[in-house]
Amino acid sequence: MKSLQVGLIGCGGFAKGMHIPILKNNPKYKIHAAMDIVEEAAKTVAESTGAKYWTTDVDKLLADEEIDVVFITTRHDSHAQLSIKAANAGKHIMCEKPMALNIEDCKAVVEAVKKNKVKYTIGYNRGMAPMITKARDLLNKELPGKKKMIYHRIQAPFPESHWTHLPEVGGGRFVGEGCHIFDLLCEIVQAPPVLIYASGGTFLNPEKVKIPDSAIVTITFADGSIGTTLINSAGCPYFPKEATEIYCDGKAIFINDFTRMEYYGFEGHNKICLEFDKVDKGHAIELDMLADAIINDTESPNGLVKAARAAVISYKVNESIKTGAPVSIYEDDYIW
């Protein structure tokens, strides 16, 4: 089988720590070229992966007819423009979150991807994490159609100097990272979100961070389910980063940092525990599914609708924090 030829756009820490190791271990992919605005970063990645070349010119990479799919892991303000350029060049796209910093750019990405008939996947991997899919399977099998109450915590020290806190570059914590959790809640519930309420503020140094960085966000879904997430930027490094609690019709599921899962009342048992020796948030699964979608010309995982859904939720979270009021959301807000 011919491997998909990959063009890397962005050779920073996330690409090196996550995507590149997965790509090197998956025979469906081969890293063909590395691009970064910092030449040394592109050169280092190209040399360490056996890529054919490195470049600081994204247009050179996109003009390369040998490249099948591009991986976009740049700063958030460039995601939409790069996705549009890649689609217009006929390249399939794996774009890290967020899709874009505003609705207009999201719509432009959707238009370009549809027009050029390429595959598009957003990096919302948590919904594919093995413990999350196990939880969803338990709920679907034993409690189909039942309303759920979900609580998710994501906390960690988030540097005050990080560019994510710059609205015009990173979009802020909710657009830039909270979208991960908004997608996760949607994936667990599997019903359309209908109402969003958020209360938050700046919990880091307000002299350095000028926009809200932490909040409690509640999403109400069309089936009556409710999902709440606590997003804390001034977190504790000694405490687990993430946890998910799901309550449904007298049964419960607890997932601690994607390494330990406890479920109560399912499969005929009072309690069952699962443990992994390392965190698995579904990254490798998502990239493998994208390869299959490209090779077999099937629907891409975490495609346009899911990408836009979580992005639009994040914009409405900011709106709710600003106004202090709940904000409605409709499928027409993110399905175009």
Kinemage of the C-alpha trace (Angstrom):
@kinemage 1
@onewidth
@group {chain A} dominant
@subgroup {mainchain}
@vectorlist {calphas} color= white
{ca met a 1} P 0.000 0.000 0.000
{ca lys a 2} L 1.309 3.448 -0.940
{ca ser a 3} L 1.699 5.689 2.075
{ca leu a 4} L 0.008 9.080 2.142
{ca gln a 5} L 2.604 11.808 1.628
{ca val a 6} L 2.402 14.371 4.428
{ca gly a 7} L 3.337 18.031 4.366
{ca leu a 8} L 3.863 19.474 7.841
{ca ile a 9} L 2.887 23.127 8.228
{ca gly a 10} L 4.248 24.163 11.612
{ca cys a 11} L 7.096 22.321 13.298
{ca gly a 12} L 6.703 23.433 16.906
{ca gly a 13} L 6.336 21.578 20.169
{ca phe a 14} L 2.942 20.006 19.544
{ca ala a 15} L 3.877 18.707 16.105
{ca lys a 16} L 7.113 17.249 17.447
{ca gly a 17} L 5.600 15.859 20.625
{ca met a 18} L 2.359 14.433 19.253
{ca his a 19} L 1.754 14.305 15.499
{ca ile a 20} L 5.219 13.344 14.291
{ca pro a 21} L 5.651 10.290 16.576
{ca ile a 22} L 2.185 9.057 15.551
{ca leu a 23} L 2.882 9.590 11.846
{ca lys a 24} L 6.231 7.793 12.062
{ca asn a 25} L 4.533 4.792 13.685
{ca asn a 26} L 1.664 4.578 11.197
{ca pro a 27} L 2.601 2.978 7.838
{ca lys a 28} L -0.327 4.730 6.160
{ca tyr a 29} L 1.626 7.989 6.387
{ca lys a 30} L 5.070 9.187 5.276
{ca ile a 31} L 6.398 12.640 6.134
{ca his a 32} L 7.386 14.175 2.801
{ca ala a 33} L 8.135 17.812 3.664
{ca ala a 34} L 8.396 20.113 6.675
{ca met a 35} L 7.527 23.812 6.635
{ca asp a 36} L 7.937 26.428 9.353
{ca ile a 37} L 8.528 30.163 9.346
{ca val a 38} L 11.595 29.382 11.476
{ca glu a 39} L 13.981 27.630 9.076
{ca glu a 40} L 15.916 25.830 11.799
{ca ala a 41} L 12.715 24.289 13.155
{ca ala a 42} L 11.718 23.005 9.704
{ca lys a 43} L 15.246 21.722 9.027
{ca thr a 44} L 15.448 19.888 12.362
{ca val a 45} L 12.120 18.141 11.787
{ca ala a 46} L 12.957 17.247 8.190
{ca glu a 47} L 16.287 15.738 9.173
{ca ser a 48} L 14.829 13.790 12.091
{ca thr a 49} L 11.946 12.349 10.057
{ca gly a 50} L 13.662 11.642 6.745
{ca ala a 51} L 11.521 14.172 4.905
{ca lys a 52} L 12.512 14.983 1.341
{ca tyr a 53} L 12.995 18.686 2.098
{ca trp a 54} L 12.287 21.579 4.432
{ca thr a 55} L 11.105 25.068 3.582
{ca thr a 56} L 9.884 28.364 5.024
{ca asp a 57} L 7.589 28.849 2.005
{ca val a 58} L 4.109 27.412 2.507
{ca asp a 59} L 3.251 28.036 -1.149
{ca lys a 60} L 6.134 25.786 -2.221
{ca leu a 61} L 4.825 23.001 -0.018
{ca leu a 62} L 1.231 23.414 -1.235
{ca ala a 63} L 2.390 23.386 -4.872
{ca asp a 64} L 4.113 20.029 -4.362
{ca glu a 65} L 2.038 17.522 -6.311
{ca glu a 66} L 3.469 14.614 -4.334
{ca ile a 67} L 1.839 15.777 -1.091
{ca asp a 68} L -1.557 14.224 -0.324
{ca val a 69} L -2.396 15.743 3.066
{ca val a 70} L -1.166 18.662 5.139
{ca phe a 71} L -1.003 18.876 8.928
{ca ile a 72} L -1.569 22.419 10.187
{ca thr a 73} L -0.129 23.038 13.668
{ca thr a 74} L 0.504 26.764 13.602
{ca arg a 75} L -0.804 29.604 15.756
{ca his a 76} L -4.567 29.838 15.815
{ca asp a 77} L -4.954 33.013 13.772
{ca ser a 78} L -3.433 31.277 10.725
{ca his a 79} L -5.591 28.127 10.752
{ca ala a 80} L -8.407 29.404 8.549
{ca gln a 81} L -6.175 31.018 5.918
{ca leu a 82} L -3.906 27.973 5.699
{ca ser a 83} L -6.863 25.573 5.509
{ca ile a 84} L -8.371 27.578 2.656
{ca lys a 85} L -5.068 27.699 0.775
{ca ala a 86} L -4.563 23.959 1.279
{ca ala a 87} L -8.067 23.157 0.061
{ca asn a 88} L -7.588 25.356 -3.001
{ca ala a 89} L -4.359 23.451 -3.688
{ca gly a 90} L -6.281 20.175 -3.581
{ca lys a 91} L -4.697 18.922 -0.347
{ca his a 92} L -6.540 16.985 2.335
{ca ile a 93} L -6.330 18.722 5.695
{ca met a 94} L -5.642 17.834 9.292
{ca cys a 95} L -5.944 21.113 11.214
{ca glu a 96} L -5.350 21.518 14.896
{ca lys a 97} L -8.009 23.385 16.849
{ca pro a 98} L -9.564 25.863 16.546
{ca met a 99} L -11.058 25.914 13.063
{ca ala a 100} L -10.930 29.724 13.036
{ca leu a 101} L -11.236 32.720 15.349
{ca asn a 102} L -14.634 33.856 14.063
{ca ile a 103} L -17.725 32.572 12.275
{ca glu a 104} L -16.962 34.299 8.977
{ca asp a 105} L -13.624 32.483 8.687
{ca cys a 106} L -15.247 29.169 9.683
{ca lys a 107} L -17.737 29.588 6.850
{ca ala a 108} L -14.916 30.400 4.428
{ca val a 109} L -13.104 27.175 5.393
{ca val a 110} L -16.282 25.151 4.886
{ca glu a 111} L -16.827 26.725 1.476
{ca ala a 112} L -13.255 26.023 0.319
{ca val a 113} L -13.243 22.423 1.547
{ca lys a 114} L -16.587 21.647 -0.083
{ca lys a 115} L -15.687 23.415 -3.321
{ca asn a 116} L -12.433 21.472 -3.709
{ca lys a 117} L -13.833 18.156 -2.442
{ca val a 118} L -10.984 17.466 -0.026
{ca lys a 119} L -11.104 15.779 3.368
{ca tyr a 120} L -10.964 17.988 6.453
{ca thr a 121} L -10.382 16.863 10.021
{ca ile a 122} L -10.113 19.073 13.095
{ca gly a 123} L -7.967 17.991 16.052
{ca tyr a 124} L -10.844 17.188 18.441
{ca asn a 125} L -9.389 13.890 19.581
{ca arg a 126} L -10.896 13.560 23.062
{ca gly a 127} L -14.177 12.202 21.738
{ca met a 128} L -12.153 9.309 20.276
{ca ala a 129} L -10.213 8.531 23.457
{ca pro a 130} L -10.723 4.838 24.318
{ca met a 131} L -12.198 5.593 27.738
{ca ile a 132} L -14.636 8.104 26.272
{ca thr a 133} L -15.770 5.726 23.525
{ca lys a 134} L -16.164 2.988 26.163
{ca ala a 135} L -18.346 5.332 28.222
{ca arg a 136} L -20.434 6.241 25.187
{ca asp a 137} L -20.875 2.574 24.276
{ca leu a 138} L -22.033 1.742 27.807
{ca leu a 139} L -24.557 4.582 27.741
{ca asn a 140} L -25.865 3.733 24.270
{ca lys a 141} L -26.188 0.026 25.020
{ca glu a 142} L -27.686 0.108 28.505
{ca leu a 143} L -29.352 3.525 28.709
{ca pro a 144} L -30.400 4.533 25.184
{ca gly a 145} L -32.236 7.830 25.035
{ca lys a 146} L -31.731 8.642 28.724
{ca lys a 147} L -30.742 12.140 29.810
{ca lys a 148} L -27.236 12.618 31.136
{ca met a 149} L -25.587 15.010 33.556
{ca ile a 150} L -21.878 15.510 32.861
{ca tyr a 151} L -19.137 17.387 34.659
{ca his a 152} L -15.679 17.833 33.143
{ca arg a 153} L -12.724 19.554 34.774
{ca ile a 154} L -9.688 20.865 32.938
{ca gln a 155} L -7.185 22.674 35.130
{ca ala a 156} L -3.502 23.407 34.903
{ca pro a 157} L -1.190 26.393 35.175
{ca phe a 158} L -1.503 28.190 31.842
{ca pro a 159} L 1.331 30.694 31.305
{ca glu a 160} L 0.254 34.326 31.443
{ca ser a 161} L 2.685 35.116 28.634
{ca his a 162} L 1.258 32.506 26.245
{ca trp a 163} L -0.009 33.834 22.907
{ca thr a 164} L -3.316 31.956 23.356
{ca his a 165} L -4.399 34.805 25.663
{ca leu a 166} L -4.055 37.331 22.810
{ca pro a 167} L -7.532 37.560 21.220
{ca glu a 168} L -6.220 38.383 17.749
{ca val a 169} L -3.657 35.541 17.764
{ca gly a 170} L -4.907 32.734 20.013
{ca gly a 171} L -8.551 33.652 20.474
{ca gly a 172} L -8.371 33.256 24.245
{ca arg a 173} L -8.639 30.186 26.411
{ca phe a 174} L -12.177 29.188 25.410
{ca val a 175} L -11.735 29.543 21.654
{ca gly a 176} L -8.178 28.213 21.785
{ca glu a 177} L -8.588 25.214 24.096
{ca gly a 178} L -12.047 25.129 25.648
{ca cys a 179} L -13.363 24.058 22.236
{ca his a 180} L -11.800 20.639 22.960
{ca ile a 181} L -14.093 20.180 25.944
{ca phe a 182} L -17.182 21.610 24.249
{ca asp a 183} L -16.688 18.996 21.529
{ca leu a 184} L -16.180 16.290 24.157
{ca leu a 185} L -19.489 17.093 25.861
{ca cys a 186} L -21.273 17.020 22.498
{ca glu a 187} L -19.699 13.675 21.641
{ca ile a 188} L -20.790 12.091 24.917
{ca val a 189} L -24.360 13.385 24.731
{ca gln a 190} L -24.860 12.943 20.964
{ca ala a 191} L -27.686 15.463 20.796
{ca pro a 192} L -27.574 19.039 19.466
{ca pro a 193} L -26.590 21.785 21.929
{ca val a 194} L -29.375 24.341 22.408
{ca leu a 195} L -28.314 26.712 25.204
{ca ile a 196} L -24.996 27.966 26.588
{ca tyr a 197} L -24.347 29.798 29.838
{ca ala a 198} L -20.913 30.745 31.106
{ca ser a 199} L -19.658 32.619 34.129
{ca gly a 200} L -15.987 33.474 34.318
{ca gly a 201} L -13.269 36.070 34.386
{ca thr a 202} L -9.533 36.658 34.493
{ca phe a 203} L -7.942 34.541 37.226
{ca leu a 204} L -4.369 35.061 36.062
{ca asn a 205} L -2.594 38.412 36.447
{ca pro a 206} L -5.007 40.946 34.889
{ca glu a 207} L -2.073 43.209 34.075
{ca lys a 208} L -0.842 40.528 31.666
{ca val a 209} L -4.048 38.754 30.619
{ca lys a 210} L -6.673 41.215 29.414
{ca ile a 211} L -9.516 38.791 28.656
{ca pro a 212} L -11.332 36.063 30.653
{ca asp a 213} L -9.136 32.991 31.051
{ca ser a 214} L -11.246 30.761 33.333
{ca ala a 215} L -14.933 29.908 33.548
{ca ile a 216} L -17.633 27.432 34.399
{ca val a 217} L -19.593 26.653 31.252
{ca thr a 218} L -22.939 24.864 31.092
{ca ile a 219} L -24.374 23.485 27.850
{ca thr a 220} L -27.970 22.290 27.637
{ca phe a 221} L -28.777 19.769 24.911
{ca ala a 222} L -31.894 19.070 22.864
{ca asp a 223} L -32.575 15.782 24.692
{ca gly a 224} L -32.517 17.507 28.104
{ca ser a 225} L -28.976 16.457 28.973
{ca ile a 226} L -26.685 18.976 30.679
{ca gly a 227} L -22.908 19.222 30.448
{ca thr a 228} L -20.794 21.487 32.629
{ca thr a 229} L -17.085 22.117 32.374
{ca leu a 230} L -14.746 23.981 34.700
{ca ile a 231} L -11.888 25.542 32.734
{ca asn a 232} L -9.225 26.882 35.089
{ca ser a 233} L -6.087 28.629 33.852
{ca ala a 234} L -4.676 29.292 37.321
{ca gly a 235} L -4.506 25.586 38.120
{ca cys a 236} L -2.380 23.329 40.287
{ca pro a 237} L 0.471 21.387 38.640
{ca tyr a 238} L 0.338 18.659 41.312
{ca phe a 239} L -3.328 17.815 40.743
{ca pro a 240} L -4.643 15.753 37.783
{ca lys a 241} L -5.361 17.951 34.778
{ca glu a 242} L -8.666 16.463 33.652
{ca ala a 243} L -11.563 14.407 34.958
{ca thr a 244} L -14.983 13.499 33.597
{ca glu a 245} L -18.044 12.452 35.590
{ca ile a 246} L -21.190 11.140 33.877
{ca tyr a 247} L -24.464 10.417 35.690
{ca cys a 248} L -27.378 8.722 33.941
{ca asp a 249} L -30.477 6.968 35.293
{ca gly a 250} L -28.920 5.735 38.533
{ca lys a 251} L -25.548 4.782 37.014
{ca ala a 252} L -22.248 6.621 37.008
{ca ile a 253} L -18.947 6.814 35.113
{ca phe a 254} L -15.748 8.478 36.305
{ca ile a 255} L -12.684 9.024 34.096
{ca asn a 256} L -9.520 10.412 35.683
{ca asp a 257} L -7.030 12.052 33.333
{ca phe a 258} L -7.709 9.500 30.575
{ca thr a 259} L -5.764 6.858 32.508
{ca arg a 260} L -8.311 5.395 34.945
{ca met a 261} L -11.983 4.680 34.397
{ca glu a 262} L -14.523 3.543 36.969
{ca tyr a 263} L -18.095 2.719 36.041
{ca tyr a 264} L -20.863 1.888 38.441
{ca gly a 265} L -24.003 -0.158 37.787
{ca phe a 266} L -23.066 -1.213 34.251
{ca glu a 267} L -22.535 -4.696 32.764
{ca gly a 268} L -24.234 -6.314 35.764
{ca his a 269} L -21.622 -5.127 38.272
{ca asn a 270} L -21.614 -2.583 41.078
{ca lys a 271} L -18.192 -1.305 40.028
{ca ile a 272} L -15.650 -2.025 37.307
{ca cys a 273} L -12.237 -0.336 36.920
{ca leu a 274} L -10.035 0.063 33.863
{ca glu a 275} L -6.504 1.454 33.954
{ca phe a 276} L -3.995 2.505 31.301
{ca asp a 277} L -0.305 2.970 32.017
{ca lys a 278} L -0.282 6.222 30.012
{ca val a 279} L -2.660 8.948 28.899
{ca asp a 280} L -4.583 8.158 25.710
{ca lys a 281} L -6.683 11.063 24.425
{ca gly a 282} L -7.393 9.492 21.027
{ca his a 283} L -4.816 11.292 18.874
{ca ala a 284} L -3.495 8.168 17.125
{ca ile a 285} L -7.012 6.847 16.544
{ca glu a 286} L -8.123 10.089 14.910
{ca leu a 287} L -5.133 10.210 12.557
{ca asp a 288} L -5.588 6.560 11.586
{ca met a 289} L -9.250 7.202 10.802
{ca leu a 290} L -8.294 10.203 8.673
{ca ala a 291} L -5.876 8.060 6.666
{ca asp a 292} L -8.622 5.500 6.050
{ca ala a 293} L -11.021 8.261 4.967
{ca ile a 294} L -8.518 9.584 2.420
{ca ile a 295} L -7.516 6.149 1.122
{ca asn a 296} L -11.081 4.829 0.878
{ca asp a 297} L -12.782 8.143 0.012
{ca thr a 298} L -15.121 7.967 2.995
{ca glu a 299} L -16.276 10.623 5.448
{ca ser a 300} L -13.442 12.167 7.420
{ca pro a 301} L -13.487 11.960 11.227
{ca asn a 302} L -14.263 15.174 13.091
{ca gly a 303} L -15.180 16.938 9.898
{ca leu a 304} L -16.610 20.338 9.075
{ca val a 305} L -19.774 20.179 11.174
{ca lys a 306} L -17.997 19.112 14.351
{ca ala a 307} L -15.213 21.622 13.751
{ca ala a 308} L -17.696 24.468 13.358
{ca arg a 309} L -19.967 23.289 16.189
{ca ala a 310} L -17.313 23.533 18.902
{ca ala a 311} L -15.940 26.774 17.442
{ca val a 312} L -19.365 28.422 17.502
{ca ile a 313} L -19.966 27.196 21.060
{ca ser a 314} L -16.692 28.851 22.089
{ca tyr a 315} L -17.740 32.173 20.554
{ca lys a 316} L -21.063 31.975 22.396
{ca val a 317} L -19.240 31.199 25.657
{ca asn a 318} L -17.396 34.508 25.304
{ca glu a 319} L -20.702 36.217 24.528
{ca ser a 320} L -22.345 34.721 27.615
{ca ile a 321} L -19.472 35.771 29.893
{ca lys a 322} L -19.651 39.298 28.484
{ca thr a 323} L -23.444 39.678 28.812
{ca gly a 324} L -24.015 37.521 31.895
{ca ala a 325} L -26.899 35.826 30.093
{ca pro a 326} L -27.567 32.435 28.503
{ca val a 327} L -27.124 32.273 24.722
{ca ser a 328} L -29.117 30.033 22.395
{ca ile a 329} L -27.479 27.922 19.712
{ca tyr a 330} L -29.161 26.323 16.709
{ca glu a 331} L -27.935 23.786 14.177
{ca asp a 332} L -28.143 26.509 11.512
{ca asp a 333} L -25.426 28.341 13.486
{ca tyr a 334} L -22.819 25.733 12.545
{ca ile a 335} L -24.168 23.568 9.726
{ca trp a 336} L -23.722 25.462 6.462
